[in-house]
Amino acid sequence: MKVSEVREKSQVELDKELKDLKSELFKLRFQLATNQLENPMKLKDVKKSIARVKTVIRERELKGIEK
């Protein structure tokens, strides 16, 4: 997911996306612990996506924008 795609979403959509990404990260970590994870790079991608969403949420908080 690119930053431009994240910025186009509303606050409600961002909150839902963040919740979904955190859930996915939990599942991936569980798979890693049980040696069932096929692609370890997926962890890195999900973490970066979470960071992007959190960054956009924080930017909006600082600007006071409710989109």
C-alpha positions as CSV (number, residue, x, y, z in Angstrom):
1,M,0.0,0.0,0.0
2,K,1.4,3.4,-1.0
3,V,1.2,6.6,1.0
4,S,-1.0,8.2,-1.6
5,E,-3.5,5.4,-1.3
6,V,-3.5,5.8,2.5
7,R,-4.0,9.6,2.3
8,E,-7.1,9.2,0.2
9,K,-8.9,7.2,2.9
10,S,-11.2,8.6,5.5
11,Q,-10.4,8.5,9.2
12,V,-12.8,5.6,9.8
13,E,-11.3,3.6,6.9
14,L,-7.8,4.3,8.4
15,D,-8.8,3.0,11.8
16,K,-10.3,-0.1,10.2
17,E,-7.2,-0.6,8.1
18,L,-4.9,-0.3,11.1
19,K,-7.0,-2.8,13.1
20,D,-6.8,-5.3,10.1
21,L,-3.1,-4.8,9.7
22,K,-2.4,-5.4,13.4
23,S,-4.5,-8.5,13.3
24,E,-2.5,-9.8,10.2
25,L,0.8,-9.0,12.0
26,F,-0.3,-11.1,15.0
27,K,-1.2,-14.0,12.7
28,L,2.1,-13.7,10.9
29,R,4.1,-13.7,14.1
30,F,2.2,-16.7,15.3
31,Q,3.1,-18.5,12.0
32,L,6.7,-17.5,12.4
33,A,6.8,-18.9,15.9
34,T,5.4,-22.2,14.8
35,N,7.6,-22.4,11.7
36,Q,4.7,-22.2,9.3
37,L,5.5,-18.8,7.7
38,E,6.5,-19.3,4.1
39,N,7.5,-15.7,3.3
40,P,9.2,-13.9,6.2
41,M,9.3,-10.6,4.1
42,K,5.6,-10.4,4.6
43,L,6.3,-9.4,8.2
44,K,8.3,-6.5,7.1
45,D,5.7,-5.3,4.6
46,V,2.9,-5.4,7.1
47,K,5.0,-3.5,9.7
48,K,5.7,-0.8,7.1
49,S,2.1,-0.6,6.2
50,I,1.2,-0.1,9.8
51,A,3.8,2.7,10.1
52,R,2.4,4.4,7.0
53,V,-1.2,4.3,8.4
54,K,-0.1,5.6,11.8
55,T,2.0,8.4,10.2
56,V,-1.0,9.6,8.2
57,I,-3.3,9.4,11.3
58,R,-0.8,11.5,13.3
59,E,-0.4,14.0,10.5
60,R,-4.1,14.6,10.5
61,E,-4.2,14.9,14.2
62,L,-1.6,17.6,14.1
63,K,-3.3,19.5,11.3
64,G,-6.8,19.0,12.9
65,I,-8.2,17.5,9.7
66,E,-11.1,15.1,10.0
67,K,-11.6,13.7,6.5
